[in-house]
Amino acid sequence: MTVFYPNGQPYQGGDRSFDEKTDSEVAYGHRGMTLEEDLNVTNRYYIETDQAVIYKKPTPIQIVHVDYPKRSAAKITEAYFRRASTTDYNGIYKGKYIDFEAKETTHAHYIPLKNFHAHQVEHMKRIKRHGGIGFIIVKFTQSSETFLLDADFLAVYWDASLTGGRKSIPKQLFQEHGHLIPQNYLPRIDYLRVVKEVYF
Amino acid sequence: MTVFYPNGQPYQGGDRSFDEKTDSEVAYGHRGMTLEEDLNVTNRYYIETDQAVIYKKPTPIQIVHVDYPKRSAAKITEAYFRRASTTDYNGIYKGKYIDFEAKETTHAHYIPLKNFHAHQVEHMKRIKRHGGIGFIIVKFTQSSETFLLDADFLAVYWDASLTGGRKSIPKQLFQEHGHLIPQNYLPRIDYLRVVKEVYF
C-alpha cells in the first residue's frame, strides 16, 4: 500500500531509513527497492568501505502525545509528519561537506518542481555559498535512469518558476548538464564516482 | 515534567527541535532554556547572519502505525524513540564539515560516559578520519559552564572505559584541554568563536 503525506508525496517509510536501522537489519539484497532504499544501502557500503560518511536524516516528526508505561518503552500515541527545513542527506567525502536531496519521478520527460520545496532550495544555495557540494539525485523510474544534477540548476529552475517559468525540470537538462549515475550490484547507486569526477 | 527514554536519558522534546520549527516559531527569548534550545537559537542565528549552516537532526522515530483520515493530515498513532546512529548536530562552517554532540550534566565534577553511545563515538572517529571537525559540547548545569572538547578526547576516554578505565570524563579535562564557550545574549552559545580559534 502506498500512503501519502498531506502534500501528496508518497510516504516512503520514516521507519525504514538507514539512520534508524541497526547494522544487522541492513541487508544488501535487491527486491524492488525504492531510490531511498538503494541510497541507504549505498551509503552503508560507503561507510563500511570507509569512503565517505553520509547519512539520511530521520524524518521530522511533531510529537503531540507520549505514553510512559511502567517497565516498557515510551510510546508515542499522537504525532504528525513535518516538512524538513533541509535536504534529506548530508555528510562528508574527501574532507568536503556533501548535501543532497533525492527524488523519484514517474514522469518520463520531466520532474515536477513540487517534489522540492522552498526551504530546501534555500538550504542548498546556502550550502554552496559556504563551500559545500550540493546536488539533487533524480531517478526516472520509467527508464530506471538516475541522474546527479548540481543544485545550481535546481535553483535556476526554481527561481524562474516563481516568475511564470515552467513548473518542472526537463529530463533533457539532466542529460545535457547532469550526470548519469552508474548502477551496479554494489554500490547500488554509485553517486560518489560522479561526485569525484565532477567536483574534485 | 521530565520524561525519559528507555535508556534513562531525559527526553528533551523531539517536537521542539529547531529543524522542525518554522521561522516564526523560533523566538530569541530566554526563559530557562535547555542546552538544546540554546543551541537551536544559536544555530538559527548563525544561519540568519550567514556564518554557518548547522542543524540539529530530527529525533529518530520508529513508526509502527499511521492513520490516514480523509481530508486531514496523516496521524501517527504508534511510534517509538530510536537511538541515533550519529551525532545530533552537523553542517558546514567556512567550507569545513562540522559534527558534534551536545549534552548537559548535573554532576559538578564529571560527565558520565553513558551520555554517549558506541555508535556516536565511532561516527566521530570516522568524521575526523575523513577530514571533518568533530567535538562535543558539554554543559555543567551546576556552574552553568559550557565547554567544547575535541572528539579525540571522548574517544580516548571511551576506549579506556572498555578496558576497565573510568566511566566518566572529569570536568578537569574540559578545563585543561577543552574550551569554555562564551555565553552571550546572542549568539547564546557562541561555539563557532571557539571552533574558529581551535580549528582554523
Interface residues (C-beta under 8 A of the other chain):
Chain A: V3 F4 Y5 P6 Y11 G13 G14 D15 S17 F18 D19 E20 I47 D50 A52 V53 Y55 K57 P58 T59 P60 I61 Q62 I63 V64 V66 Y68 A73 A74 K75 I76 T77 E78 A79 Y80 F81 R82 A84 S85 T86 N90 G91 I92 Y93 K94 G95 K96 Y97 D99 H123 R126 I127 R129 H130 G131 G132
Chain B: V3 F4 Y5 P6 Y11 G13 G14 D15 S17 F18 D19 E20 I47 D50 A52 V53 Y55 K57 P58 T59 P60 I61 Q62 I63 V64 V66 Y68 S72 A73 A74 K75 I76 T77 E78 A79 Y80 F81 R82 A84 S85 T86 N90 G91 I92 Y93 K94 G95 K96 Y97 D99 H123 R126 I127 R129 H130 G131 G132
